[in-house]
Amino acid sequence: MKISRITHREQQRIKIDFPFNHHISGLIRQIADAQWSKSHRAWHIPDTAEALLKLKTLFPEITFAELETTEAAPQPSAEASTPKTQQPQQTQQPQPITPTTSQGNEGKRTSIHVEVIGRKIILRMPKNEADVKFIITLRFSKWDKQNYCWIIPHYPGNLEMIQNYFGKRLTQVTVHELLEVKNKEHNYTIQKNEVLVFQTKAKRLKLIFGYIPELSKAIKKIPFHTWDSKNKWWSVPYSEQFLQEIKRKIEELKLTLRYEIEPDPDNRVMRVTPYDIPNYRNCPDEYRMKLIELRYSKNTIKLYTGLFEEFINYYPTFDIHTIDETQIIQFLRFLVTERKISTTYQNQSINAIKFYYERVLGGQRKFYFIDRPKKEKTLPSVLSTEEVLATLKVTTNVKHRAILMTIYSAGLRISEAVNLKIKDIDSHRMQIRVQQSKGKKDRYTLLSHKTLTILRTYFQEYKPKEWLFEGQQAGEPYTARSIQAIFGAAVQKAGITKKVSVHTLRHSFATHLLENGTDLRYIQSLLGHENSKTTEIYTHITTKGFDQIKSPLDTLDI
């Protein structure tokens, strides 16, 4: 830190130069009339005794010799002409900051405890305005209302700053050597210098470790890396190349590797990725352009290109045009016997292959003879009206509640909800227009009176421009992933243990309409089903009339 006197806007000021630091900037703000100068690119404070004393108090380890040598010598007064006995000059020592507790804090916590657990620092202390201002200067620090403590990221230097600031006031500092990571499925406990690498069935590597910046920096260089902020772990695609790179970095940092593989009861072969074979072939451009030309949706284009890439990389040495019908059937059998895919995935793979040879190359339509398993007949999960009510009640955010209420009250798919525009809401006819949904079809569905009320409240507060539900960036629609996170958090708060998703609200909408006596034909129209058999599945879910049916056992005299 460098301190010097300057003249700023015809005023004498003290300029403070130092590298960018949130903590130091926060301390300087405590000095009265402290300002940031864009021209000097530095902080400056008044050139007064009070400001200089406050600066010395905040930074006692810094010498102020440069300022003292430049101070003008005091002019002797008339009274000073009489010689006096010279008294030794006493230097005023900077006083430490002492916390002042408010009257309402008597009997509350007086000690200061610091606990370091993995990537976070837990700070418990009595309420004090000066201390709170200091903590706020630490990036991403937040107050935990439930546990009455401060949560501070364990970034480099944060613990040292806290220890230097509180000094002897610190009662206890506890650093845990074990790091515990919890989620719904597993609880992981690892040592401080240990790295857990977990290979999942989805062919990903989960990396769980404490705060090790060098390792995190190396992971960020791997393509398609993701950070799970909820579960606090890194995830990268699995390949031998990436695994060896991670092992080398762990060995270089002198850490301990713990490698585990998620058991796969089916023992199925995983899909080939660009990192598994050296000459991975991408989907031909003419295939993709044909899909775009025929106005296929983005999701269908992504699905078909991925499935076709899996097919052509099953025969990496064969020219695509030379692959015959026998090889196609052999690949489809591989999907069923080795990959153990679902019936839906199998049918989609057949359609993706047929699209290339029939639509792109203009060949004749063919039928591939292969024994298909019976399609799995599963019933969708449905929430009761009480569970829907509980889910909506725990959602206190106006925007989040408006989204969930709109989806449930209109029976929307999640893709339809994010693509809704303001002009699609017809409050006069109490209808919602759904444009170009699944199958490139338009339809009208219900607009509930309660949904309209909360939409108006949401509109007044958030003022969207084009999309009904806009994301963080103005002019962009809300993401489906964000809606899934909202619903997941609401279900957890409501204490619902069923395996449900946002699409469950659509199933619940249809089931509740059927239980209220709505005709299946109207439900089919509201949902946008092309085939009535698709809508008839809800007749197997409804509990209407079940209370009137008695089991034969109840008629026996036992």
MIVO-113646 format. One record per residue (C-alpha): residue number from 1; residue in one letter; y, z, x. Coordinates in steps of 0.001 Angstrom, whole numbers, always signed. Layout:
residues N
<NUM; "a"; <Y; Z; X>> ...
This chain:
residues 558
<1; "m"; <+0; +0; +0>> <2; "k"; <+3443; -979; +1359>> <3; "i"; <+6687; +622; +159>> <4; "s"; <+10207; -700; +803>> <5; "r"; <+13714; -595; -628>> <6; "i"; <+15051; -3673; -2455>> <7; "t"; <+18069; -4683; -4520>> <8; "h"; <+16906; -5980; -7880>> <9; "r"; <+19467; -7148; -10415>> <10; "e"; <+22247; -5264; -8581>> <11; "q"; <+20247; -2033; -8643>> <12; "q"; <+18629; -121; -5795>> <13; "r"; <+14854; -29; -6396>> <14; "i"; <+11714; +970; -4504>> <15; "k"; <+9220; -1901; -4227>> <16; "i"; <+5477; -1068; -4165>> <17; "d"; <+3133; -3724; -2765>> <18; "f"; <-666; -3407; -3080>> <19; "p"; <-3703; -5603; -3905>> <20; "f"; <-4464; -5949; -7616>> <21; "n"; <-5946; -2674; -8886>> <22; "h"; <-6063; -1429; -12498>> <23; "h"; <-6203; +2216; -11453>> <24; "i"; <-3126; +2099; -9200>> <25; "s"; <-1170; +95; -11807>> <26; "g"; <-1988; +2721; -14425>> <27; "l"; <-735; +5528; -12206>> <28; "i"; <+2537; +3708; -11419>> <29; "r"; <+3167; +3252; -15160>> <30; "q"; <+3445; +7054; -15397>> <31; "i"; <+6716; +6893; -13401>> <32; "a"; <+9762; +6604; -15624>> <33; "d"; <+11335; +3113; -15679>> <34; "a"; <+8521; +1576; -13614>> <35; "q"; <+8651; -2216; -14007>> <36; "w"; <+6722; -5299; -12896>> <37; "s"; <+8764; -8055; -11241>> <38; "k"; <+7512; -11625; -11540>> <39; "s"; <+9864; -12815; -8821>> <40; "h"; <+8803; -10147; -6304>> <41; "r"; <+5247; -10125; -7685>> <42; "a"; <+5163; -6364; -7291>> <43; "w"; <+5894; -3087; -9096>> <44; "h"; <+9254; -1384; -8518>> <45; "i"; <+10655; +2004; -9531>> <46; "p"; <+14169; +3538; -9508>> <47; "d"; <+15461; +4622; -6097>> <48; "t"; <+15976; +8222; -7185>> <49; "a"; <+14724; +11568; -5938>> <50; "e"; <+12776; +12182; -9156>> <51; "a"; <+10966; +8814; -9017>> <52; "l"; <+10209; +9208; -5300>> <53; "l"; <+8852; +12727; -5840>> <54; "k"; <+6622; +11460; -8681>> <55; "l"; <+5383; +8643; -6417>> <56; "k"; <+4540; +11160; -3675>> <57; "t"; <+2732; +13309; -6214>> <58; "l"; <+597; +10427; -7450>> <59; "f"; <-185; +9127; -3958>> <60; "p"; <-162; +12139; -1570>> <61; "e"; <-2286; +10322; +1022>> <62; "i"; <+407; +7674; +1648>> <63; "t"; <+3163; +8234; +4248>> <64; "f"; <+6762; +7520; +3294>> <65; "a"; <+8191; +7371; +6816>> <66; "e"; <+9726; +3924; +6239>> <67; "l"; <+11788; +5165; +3328>> <68; "e"; <+12868; +8358; +5100>> <69; "t"; <+14114; +6477; +8187>> <70; "t"; <+16246; +4145; +6099>> <71; "e"; <+17886; +6912; +4112>> <72; "a"; <+21570; +7283; +4814>> <73; "a"; <+22582; +10471; +6654>> <74; "p"; <+24406; +12928; +4364>> <75; "q"; <+28159; +13300; +4947>> <76; "p"; <+29226; +16830; +5923>> <77; "s"; <+31411; +18626; +3401>> <78; "a"; <+34522; +20627; +4083>> <79; "e"; <+32572; +23844; +3928>> <80; "a"; <+30187; +22583; +6591>> <81; "s"; <+32911; +22829; +9295>> <82; "t"; <+32159; +26523; +9715>> <83; "p"; <+29228; +26926; +12064>> <84; "k"; <+26225; +28642; +10507>> <85; "t"; <+22859; +29707; +11697>> <86; "q"; <+20540; +26706; +11404>> <87; "q"; <+17761; +27310; +8899>> <88; "p"; <+14383; +25572; +9257>> <89; "q"; <+14130; +22681; +6805>> <90; "q"; <+11424; +23122; +4167>> <91; "t"; <+9641; +20034; +2935>> <92; "q"; <+8720; +20084; -721>> <93; "q"; <+4994; +19491; -1095>> <94; "p"; <+3788; +17239; -3941>> <95; "q"; <+2328; +19237; -6771>> <96; "p"; <-1086; +18257; -8172>> <97; "i"; <-1347; +17155; -11745>> <98; "t"; <-2465; +20068; -13871>> <99; "p"; <-3867; +19382; -17302>> <100; "t"; <-1941; +20764; -20241>> <101; "t"; <-4125; +21392; -23230>> <102; "s"; <-2697; +21360; -26728>> <103; "q"; <-2770; +24464; -28905>> <104; "g"; <-5534; +22968; -31024>> <105; "n"; <-7876; +22711; -28037>> <106; "e"; <-8250; +26462; -27482>> <107; "g"; <-11908; +27440; -27435>> <108; "k"; <-13036; +23855; -26788>> <109; "r"; <-14474; +22292; -23617>> <110; "t"; <-12638; +23361; -20467>> <111; "s"; <-15017; +21949; -17845>> <112; "i"; <-15316; +18323; -16690>> <113; "h"; <-18807; +16827; -16343>> <114; "v"; <-19710; +13384; -14981>> <115; "e"; <-23153; +11868; -15540>> <116; "v"; <-24239; +8527; -14061>> <117; "i"; <-27064; +6761; -15905>> <118; "g"; <-27840; +3251; -14735>> <119; "r"; <-24864; +996; -15456>> <120; "k"; <-22694; +3566; -17212>> <121; "i"; <-20750; +6699; -16350>> <122; "i"; <-20591; +9398; -19029>> <123; "l"; <-17497; +11608; -18764>> <124; "r"; <-17038; +14787; -20798>> <125; "m"; <-13701; +16582; -20465>> <126; "p"; <-11078; +18494; -22478>> <127; "k"; <-8448; +16450; -24239>> <128; "n"; <-5474; +15788; -21987>> <129; "e"; <-2926; +13006; -22321>> <130; "a"; <-2529; +12388; -18575>> <131; "d"; <-6299; +12223; -18048>> <132; "v"; <-6757; +9857; -20982>> <133; "k"; <-4115; +7495; -19558>> <134; "f"; <-6026; +7440; -16271>> <135; "i"; <-9368; +6674; -17943>> <136; "i"; <-7860; +3833; -19962>> <137; "t"; <-6890; +2148; -16702>> <138; "l"; <-10614; +1801; -15863>> <139; "r"; <-11763; -1547; -17261>> <140; "f"; <-13903; -1531; -20433>> <141; "s"; <-13874; +2258; -20763>> <142; "k"; <-14348; +3418; -24355>> <143; "w"; <-14548; +6620; -26371>> <144; "d"; <-17928; +7464; -27936>> <145; "k"; <-17130; +9116; -31272>> <146; "q"; <-20692; +10239; -31946>> <147; "n"; <-21321; +11979; -28622>> <148; "y"; <-17689; +13019; -27955>> <149; "c"; <-17551; +11542; -24463>> <150; "w"; <-16080; +8640; -22518>> <151; "i"; <-18345; +5731; -21537>> <152; "i"; <-17206; +3964; -18374>> <153; "p"; <-18981; +1011; -16710>> <154; "h"; <-20526; +1923; -13370>> <155; "y"; <-18578; -734; -11496>> <156; "p"; <-18084; -448; -7720>> <157; "g"; <-15456; +2179; -6982>> <158; "n"; <-15232; +3638; -10518>> <159; "l"; <-17184; +6806; -9662>> <160; "e"; <-15126; +7327; -6487>> <161; "m"; <-11863; +6867; -8431>> <162; "i"; <-12964; +9489; -10971>> <163; "q"; <-13963; +11937; -8232>> <164; "n"; <-10685; +11426; -6332>> <165; "y"; <-8571; +11790; -9464>> <166; "f"; <-10138; +14976; -10845>> <167; "g"; <-10903; +16488; -7417>> <168; "k"; <-11726; +20203; -7635>> <169; "r"; <-11451; +20113; -11424>> <170; "l"; <-14863; +18407; -11579>> <171; "t"; <-17450; +20954; -12605>> <172; "q"; <-20584; +18830; -12206>> <173; "v"; <-21551; +15306; -11111>> <174; "t"; <-25107; +14223; -11962>> <175; "v"; <-26544; +10903; -10780>> <176; "h"; <-29871; +9983; -12399>> <177; "e"; <-32295; +8156; -10140>> <178; "l"; <-34305; +6819; -13117>> <179; "l"; <-33036; +4054; -15385>> <180; "e"; <-34385; +3987; -18953>> <181; "v"; <-34102; +842; -21075>> <182; "k"; <-35156; +1037; -24712>> <183; "n"; <-35687; -1584; -27387>> <184; "k"; <-37733; -1917; -30562>> <185; "e"; <-40938; -2980; -28794>> <186; "h"; <-41020; -1234; -25411>> <187; "n"; <-39411; +1525; -23381>> <188; "y"; <-38991; +749; -19684>> <189; "t"; <-38356; +3395; -17009>> <190; "i"; <-37595; +2230; -13470>> <191; "q"; <-36431; +3826; -10240>> <192; "k"; <-32912; +3379; -8856>> <193; "n"; <-33939; +783; -6253>> <194; "e"; <-36667; -818; -8371>> <195; "v"; <-36559; -4198; -10141>> <196; "l"; <-38852; -4849; -13101>> <197; "v"; <-39646; -8553; -13608>> <198; "f"; <-41397; -9114; -16930>> <199; "q"; <-42963; -12488; -17784>> <200; "t"; <-42906; -13044; -21543>> <201; "k"; <-45099; -15218; -23763>> <202; "a"; <-42053; -17416; -24401>> <203; "k"; <-42156; -18403; -20709>> <204; "r"; <-39090; -16436; -19729>> <205; "l"; <-38556; -13826; -17032>> <206; "k"; <-36829; -10606; -18064>> <207; "l"; <-35223; -8743; -15158>> <208; "i"; <-34452; -5067; -15629>> <209; "f"; <-32672; -3094; -12909>> <210; "g"; <-29711; -802; -12295>> <211; "y"; <-26273; -1853; -11173>> <212; "i"; <-26976; -4158; -8204>> <213; "p"; <-24113; -6709; -7979>> <214; "e"; <-25773; -8799; -5247>> <215; "l"; <-28876; -9366; -7370>> <216; "s"; <-26829; -10138; -10502>> <217; "k"; <-24832; -12711; -8529>> <218; "a"; <-28061; -14406; -7385>> <219; "i"; <-29404; -14520; -10967>> <220; "k"; <-26223; -16233; -12181>> <221; "k"; <-27022; -19168; -9899>> <222; "i"; <-30284; -19852; -11779>> <223; "p"; <-29906; -22467; -14556>> <224; "f"; <-30038; -21267; -18193>> <225; "h"; <-29688; -17601; -17268>> <226; "t"; <-28645; -15259; -20084>> <227; "w"; <-27470; -11666; -20235>> <228; "d"; <-28750; -9611; -23178>> <229; "s"; <-25864; -7197; -23776>> <230; "k"; <-27815; -5305; -26415>> <231; "n"; <-30966; -4628; -24387>> <232; "k"; <-29184; -4639; -20992>> <233; "w"; <-31352; -7105; -19103>> <234; "w"; <-31199; -10578; -17563>> <235; "s"; <-33389; -13451; -18693>> <236; "v"; <-34153; -16709; -16856>> <237; "p"; <-36659; -19545; -17452>> <238; "y"; <-40059; -18914; -15887>> <239; "s"; <-41097; -21170; -13033>> <240; "e"; <-42734; -20521; -9686>> <241; "q"; <-39608; -21794; -7943>> <242; "f"; <-37299; -19301; -9709>> <243; "l"; <-39814; -16481; -9312>> <244; "q"; <-40022; -17034; -5545>> <245; "e"; <-36213; -17128; -5272>> <246; "i"; <-35978; -13797; -7107>> <247; "k"; <-38705; -12260; -4922>> <248; "r"; <-36925; -13371; -1749>> <249; "k"; <-33625; -11864; -2928>> <250; "i"; <-35313; -8576; -3862>> <251; "e"; <-36958; -8433; -439>> <252; "e"; <-33651; -9284; +1264>> <253; "l"; <-31906; -6394; -535>> <254; "k"; <-34835; -4077; +417>> <255; "l"; <-35645; -3324; -3225>> <256; "t"; <-39021; -2647; -4817>> <257; "l"; <-40487; -5326; -7109>> <258; "r"; <-42542; -4418; -10170>> <259; "y"; <-44042; -7502; -11803>> <260; "e"; <-45682; -7421; -15242>> <261; "i"; <-47021; -10149; -17532>> <262; "e"; <-46856; -9821; -21294>> <263; "p"; <-50407; -10062; -22638>> <264; "d"; <-51143; -13126; -24751>> <265; "p"; <-54036; -12431; -27150>> <266; "d"; <-54377; -16149; -27935>> <267; "n"; <-54477; -17108; -24239>> <268; "r"; <-52678; -20351; -25049>> <269; "v"; <-51129; -22877; -22689>> <270; "m"; <-47337; -22821; -22597>> <271; "r"; <-45050; -25825; -22970>> <272; "v"; <-44104; -27727; -19806>> <273; "t"; <-40489; -27261; -18662>> <274; "p"; <-38348; -29287; -16203>> <275; "y"; <-39083; -26641; -13576>> <276; "d"; <-42884; -26861; -13791>> <277; "i"; <-43380; -30436; -12560>> <278; "p"; <-41397; -32256; -9853>> <279; "n"; <-40751; -35528; -11722>> <280; "y"; <-39963; -34281; -15201>> <281; "r"; <-39062; -37188; -17498>> <282; "n"; <-36214; -36856; -19967>> <283; "c"; <-36174; -38440; -23394>> <284; "p"; <-35211; -42167; -23212>> <285; "d"; <-31635; -42952; -24172>> <286; "e"; <-32716; -45545; -26729>> <287; "y"; <-34721; -42846; -28541>> <288; "r"; <-31698; -40577; -28828>> <289; "m"; <-29352; -43416; -29787>> <290; "k"; <-31689; -44542; -32565>> <291; "l"; <-31679; -41040; -34033>> <292; "i"; <-27868; -40998; -33944>> <293; "e"; <-27717; -44495; -35429>> <294; "l"; <-29881; -43429; -38379>> <295; "r"; <-27589; -40391; -38964>> <296; "y"; <-30193; -37707; -38218>> <297; "s"; <-28796; -34175; -38054>> <298; "k"; <-28119; -32435; -34734>> <299; "n"; <-31013; -30041; -35270>> <300; "t"; <-33441; -32908; -35952>> <301; "i"; <-32223; -34809; -32874>> <302; "k"; <-32719; -31729; -30710>> <303; "l"; <-36181; -31123; -32193>> <304; "y"; <-37462; -34704; -31920>> <305; "t"; <-36202; -35265; -28365>> <306; "g"; <-37814; -32026; -27203>> <307; "l"; <-41154; -32851; -28809>> <308; "f"; <-41161; -36385; -27432>> <309; "e"; <-40370; -35093; -23930>> <310; "e"; <-43401; -32812; -24143>> <311; "f"; <-45548; -35824; -25066>> <312; "i"; <-44381; -38179; -22289>> <313; "n"; <-44671; -35419; -19661>> <314; "y"; <-48281; -34828; -20694>> <315; "y"; <-48884; -38262; -19103>> <316; "p"; <-46327; -38085; -16237>> <317; "t"; <-47831; -41035; -14293>> <318; "f"; <-48177; -43396; -17267>> <319; "d"; <-45523; -45822; -18428>> <320; "i"; <-44436; -44877; -21975>> <321; "h"; <-45130; -48371; -23290>> <322; "t"; <-48713; -48330; -21994>> <323; "i"; <-49784; -45096; -23722>> <324; "d"; <-52306; -46140; -26366>> <325; "e"; <-53538; -44625; -29616>> <326; "t"; <-56488; -42859; -27962>> <327; "q"; <-54190; -41013; -25588>> <328; "i"; <-51903; -40015; -28448>> <329; "i"; <-54862; -38493; -30331>> <330; "q"; <-55972; -36728; -27143>> <331; "f"; <-52496; -35186; -26764>> <332; "l"; <-52465; -34024; -30391>> <333; "r"; <-55853; -32368; -29893>> <334; "f"; <-54482; -30659; -26784>> <335; "l"; <-51669; -29208; -28895>> <336; "v"; <-54153; -27758; -31385>> <337; "t"; <-56878; -26505; -29014>> <338; "e"; <-54951; -25514; -25879>> <339; "r"; <-51386; -24896; -27026>> <340; "k"; <-52581; -23335; -30316>> <341; "i"; <-49505; -24549; -32169>> <342; "s"; <-48783; -24127; -35865>> <343; "t"; <-49438; -26780; -38479>> <344; "t"; <-45702; -27411; -38880>> <345; "y"; <-45262; -27935; -35122>> <346; "q"; <-48217; -30330; -35109>> <347; "n"; <-46789; -32442; -37921>> <348; "q"; <-43373; -32519; -36265>> <349; "s"; <-44950; -33728; -33008>> <350; "i"; <-46733; -36554; -34837>> <351; "n"; <-43477; -37583; -36518>> <352; "a"; <-41585; -37548; -33201>> <353; "i"; <-44197; -39805; -31558>> <354; "k"; <-44391; -42143; -34550>> <355; "f"; <-40595; -42452; -34572>> <356; "y"; <-40572; -43927; -31060>> <357; "y"; <-43371; -46468; -31513>> <358; "e"; <-42450; -47470; -35071>> <359; "r"; <-38646; -47144; -35274>> <360; "v"; <-37451; -47532; -31679>> <361; "l"; <-39954; -50175; -30547>> <362; "g"; <-40263; -51678; -34029>> <363; "g"; <-44053; -51435; -34166>> <364; "q"; <-46259; -51242; -37246>> <365; "r"; <-46786; -47961; -39017>> <366; "k"; <-49980; -46223; -37881>> <367; "f"; <-52149; -43350; -39001>> <368; "y"; <-53578; -41134; -36290>> <369; "f"; <-57018; -39820; -37167>> <370; "i"; <-57194; -36161; -36255>> <371; "d"; <-58582; -33185; -38147>> <372; "r"; <-55678; -31104; -39315>> <373; "p"; <-56158; -27417; -40100>> <374; "k"; <-55312; -26106; -43539>> <375; "k"; <-51637; -25332; -43844>> <376; "e"; <-50938; -21620; -43711>> <377; "k"; <-49951; -20317; -47131>> <378; "t"; <-47508; -17501; -46490>> <379; "l"; <-45137; -15735; -48845>> <380; "p"; <-41550; -15088; -47744>> <381; "s"; <-40198; -11560; -47338>> <382; "v"; <-37847; -10457; -50105>> <383; "l"; <-35408; -7561; -50373>> <384; "s"; <-35166; -5547; -53561>> <385; "t"; <-31820; -5258; -55329>> <386; "e"; <-31512; -1692; -54000>> <387; "e"; <-32091; -2891; -50431>> <388; "v"; <-29529; -5689; -50816>> <389; "l"; <-27010; -3155; -52148>> <390; "a"; <-27684; -798; -49214>> <391; "t"; <-27261; -3643; -46728>> <392; "l"; <-23901; -4648; -48197>> <393; "k"; <-22618; -1052; -48454>> <394; "v"; <-23155; -287; -44770>> <395; "t"; <-21238; -3470; -43849>> <396; "t"; <-17678; -2126; -43775>> <397; "n"; <-15944; -5057; -42067>> <398; "v"; <-14305; -7231; -44750>> <399; "k"; <-15163; -10524; -43064>> <400; "h"; <-18782; -9552; -42394>> <401; "r"; <-19292; -8299; -45935>> <402; "a"; <-17735; -11493; -47353>> <403; "i"; <-20171; -13615; -45326>> <404; "l"; <-23277; -11703; -46429>> <405; "m"; <-22146; -11542; -50062>> <406; "t"; <-21470; -15288; -50136>> <407; "i"; <-24905; -16108; -48696>> <408; "y"; <-26755; -13818; -51106>> <409; "s"; <-24744; -14593; -54263>> <410; "a"; <-25036; -18379; -53774>> <411; "g"; <-28492; -18620; -52168>> <412; "l"; <-27170; -20390; -49084>> <413; "r"; <-28925; -21323; -45871>> <414; "i"; <-27223; -19969; -42768>> <415; "s"; <-26242; -23504; -41692>> <416; "e"; <-24645; -24090; -45100>> <417; "a"; <-22626; -20870; -44827>> <418; "v"; <-21116; -21707; -41425>> <419; "n"; <-20203; -25226; -42606>> <420; "l"; <-18378; -24099; -45749>> <421; "k"; <-14733; -25122; -45956>> <422; "i"; <-11943; -23551; -47990>> <423; "k"; <-11804; -26589; -50282>> <424; "d"; <-15501; -26060; -51206>> <425; "i"; <-14628; -22919; -53195>> <426; "d"; <-13837; -23868; -56804>> <427; "s"; <-12477; -20689; -58423>> <428; "h"; <-11709; -22453; -61734>> <429; "r"; <-15279; -23597; -62411>> <430; "m"; <-16726; -20652; -60395>> <431; "q"; <-18781; -22968; -58209>> <432; "i"; <-19378; -23512; -54487>> <433; "r"; <-19871; -27055; -53266>> <434; "v"; <-22471; -27419; -50508>> <435; "q"; <-21979; -30696; -48647>> <436; "q"; <-24578; -32611; -46641>> <437; "s"; <-27069; -29763; -46319>> <438; "k"; <-30756; -30145; -45554>> <439; "g"; <-31898; -33687; -46345>> <440; "k"; <-28298; -34986; -46378>> <441; "k"; <-27829; -33792; -49947>> <442; "d"; <-24833; -32337; -51798>> <443; "r"; <-25152; -29713; -54500>> <444; "y"; <-23231; -27092; -56451>> <445; "t"; <-24234; -23442; -56571>> <446; "l"; <-22894; -20229; -58086>> <447; "l"; <-19642; -18471; -57162>> <448; "s"; <-19941; -14818; -58127>> <449; "h"; <-16886; -13024; -59503>> <450; "k"; <-17401; -10171; -57000>> <451; "t"; <-17755; -12696; -54191>> <452; "l"; <-14494; -14359; -55235>> <453; "t"; <-12728; -10973; -55185>> <454; "i"; <-13814; -10120; -51649>> <455; "l"; <-13147; -13687; -50471>> <456; "r"; <-9546; -13339; -51640>> <457; "t"; <-9222; -10010; -49795>> <458; "y"; <-10722; -11593; -46685>> <459; "f"; <-8433; -14634; -46992>> <460; "q"; <-5271; -12513; -47168>> <461; "e"; <-6294; -10530; -44080>> <462; "y"; <-7719; -13269; -41820>> <463; "k"; <-5908; -16381; -43140>> <464; "p"; <-8453; -19082; -42161>> <465; "k"; <-7105; -22613; -41792>> <466; "e"; <-9942; -25089; -42499>> <467; "w"; <-13352; -23418; -42315>> <468; "l"; <-14015; -20662; -44812>> <469; "f"; <-15402; -18433; -42038>> <470; "e"; <-13747; -19137; -38702>> <471; "g"; <-14919; -17895; -35315>> <472; "q"; <-12889; -16213; -32594>> <473; "q"; <-11300; -19541; -31663>> <474; "a"; <-8964; -20791; -34376>> <475; "g"; <-10146; -24004; -36004>> <476; "e"; <-13823; -23482; -35093>> <477; "p"; <-16501; -22400; -37596>> <478; "y"; <-18354; -19103; -37338>> <479; "t"; <-21607; -19308; -35390>> <480; "a"; <-25029; -18801; -36933>> <481; "r"; <-25938; -16432; -34109>> <482; "s"; <-23043; -14132; -35016>> <483; "i"; <-24165; -13990; -38657>> <484; "q"; <-27694; -13120; -37531>> <485; "a"; <-26299; -10285; -35423>> <486; "i"; <-24222; -8987; -38367>> <487; "f"; <-27219; -9008; -40704>> <488; "g"; <-29505; -7426; -38120>> <489; "a"; <-27075; -4561; -37548>> <490; "a"; <-26634; -4037; -41314>> <491; "v"; <-30392; -3943; -41948>> <492; "q"; <-30841; -1406; -39166>> <493; "k"; <-28039; +817; -40509>> <494; "a"; <-29522; +631; -44009>> <495; "g"; <-32880; +1870; -42665>> <496; "i"; <-34838; -1204; -43788>> <497; "t"; <-38052; -1601; -41777>> <498; "k"; <-39176; -4949; -43222>> <499; "k"; <-39229; -7996; -40946>> <500; "v"; <-36320; -9914; -42464>> <501; "s"; <-33713; -12491; -41461>> <502; "v"; <-30560; -13973; -42959>> <503; "h"; <-32760; -16500; -44816>> <504; "t"; <-34325; -13514; -46625>> <505; "l"; <-31090; -13239; -48637>> <506; "r"; <-31723; -16768; -49958>> <507; "h"; <-35294; -15841; -50943>> <508; "s"; <-33999; -12645; -52571>> <509; "f"; <-31383; -14615; -54528>> <510; "a"; <-34062; -16898; -56044>> <511; "t"; <-36478; -14034; -56746>> <512; "h"; <-33854; -11887; -58462>> <513; "l"; <-32730; -14832; -60612>> <514; "l"; <-36330; -15399; -61691>> <515; "e"; <-36766; -11717; -62509>> <516; "n"; <-33601; -11853; -64626>> <517; "g"; <-35099; -14664; -66735>> <518; "t"; <-33454; -17741; -65170>> <519; "d"; <-35455; -20953; -65682>> <520; "l"; <-37192; -22384; -62597>> <521; "r"; <-35470; -25741; -63050>> <522; "y"; <-32029; -24147; -62677>> <523; "i"; <-33171; -22168; -59633>> <524; "q"; <-34499; -25399; -58081>> <525; "s"; <-31112; -27039; -58607>> <526; "l"; <-29159; -24099; -57185>> <527; "l"; <-31357; -23965; -54084>> <528; "g"; <-31342; -27729; -53577>> <529; "h"; <-35136; -28098; -53550>> <530; "e"; <-36350; -31670; -53940>> <531; "n"; <-39844; -30640; -55026>> <532; "s"; <-40384; -28107; -57819>> <533; "k"; <-43494; -26797; -56037>> <534; "t"; <-41253; -25383; -53351>> <535; "t"; <-39423; -23311; -55955>> <536; "e"; <-42647; -22208; -57663>> <537; "i"; <-43513; -20038; -54656>> <538; "y"; <-41134; -17396; -56012>> <539; "t"; <-43377; -16878; -59030>> <540; "h"; <-45879; -15299; -56602>> <541; "i"; <-43264; -12859; -55302>> <542; "t"; <-41583; -11587; -58455>> <543; "t"; <-42655; -8205; -59832>> <544; "k"; <-41532; -9068; -63373>> <545; "g"; <-44224; -8009; -65863>> <546; "f"; <-46294; -6173; -63257>> <547; "d"; <-45349; -2830; -64802>> <548; "q"; <-47030; -3925; -68054>> <549; "i"; <-50330; -4757; -66367>> <550; "k"; <-52837; -1921; -66031>> <551; "s"; <-55647; -1783; -63544>> <552; "p"; <-59179; -1663; -65117>> <553; "l"; <-59739; +1564; -63191>> <554; "d"; <-57065; +3297; -65307>> <555; "t"; <-59120; +2635; -68456>> <556; "l"; <-62191; +4420; -67095>> <557; "d"; <-62822; +8055; -68035>> <558; "i"; <-63272; +9544; -64572>> 
